[in-house]
Amino acid sequence: MRVLLVDDNVDAMEMMGFLLAEMGYQPVTTADAGEIETLALRHKPQVIVLDIGLPGVDGYQVARRLKGNPDLAHIRLVAHTGYGSPEDRRRAQEAGFDAHLVKPAELSDLEAALRG
């Protein structure tokens, strides 16, 4: 399964990418929210793991853009964020996220969110 991982914390993103590869996934990573749609179209991931607290644009806006694009709307979206309040979870669901994980996510929770 191909996974696009988006996080502005490069160290955390690289560690998560390594873990995903060790779990048998094919990760593509970026810290640049502006690249998400281009990378998604190029690599055709089944899942995008997306941080909500991105500089310049928040993950809620990115999720709405992805879900509004007919070529990308089918991709499973997983929020992986430090935002964990009930309000944050509600906003993530409304924006189109399929799952919501609070950092640092347990590997079993991550696996379940990726698989749906």
C-alpha positions, -999 to +999 in steps of 0.1 A: +000+000+000+013+034-010+011+061+018+017+098+014+029+112+047+027+150+052+042+167+083+061+199+087+082+183+116+108+167+093+123+145+121+089+131+130+080+126+093+112+108+086+108+085+116+072+078+106+083+071+070+109+046+083+083+029+105+058+027+076+085+011+054+093-014+081+056-023+084+056-031+046+041+002+033+055+023+005+058+058+020+063+090+001+070+120+024+068+158+022+069+187+046+055+210+020+017+213+019+019+228-015+032+196-030+004+173-017-018+173-047+010+169-072+026+141-052-008+124-048-015+125-085+020+113-093+023+084-067-014+075-064-014+066-027-042+047-012-038+067+020-026+102+029-015+107+066-017+144+071-007+167+100-034+193+107-010+220+120+009+229+088+024+263+082+005+286+059-025+262+054-041+239+079-048+202+073-086+209+074-082+231+043-060+206+026-085+177+033-113+198+018-092+204-013-083+168-017-119+156-012-131+183-037-107+170-064-124+141-083-090+125-091-081+124-054-114+122-035-112+084-032-079+085-012-083+076+025-073+106+047-058+100+082-052+130+104-021+125+125-019+156+148-014+170+182-049+184+181-070+158+200-100+176+215-136+165+207-139+198+186-107+189+167-121+154+159-154+169+148-137+194+125-115+167+110-145+145+102-163+175+087-133+183+065-133+148+051-108+128+072-116+091+075-096+087+107-081+109+134-049+100+154-033+120+181+005+122+180+023+101+188+000+073+176+004+038+187+015+015+159-017-007+162-039+025+160-019+036+129-023+002+113-060+002+119-064+038+106-044+030+074-065-002+067-098+014+075 
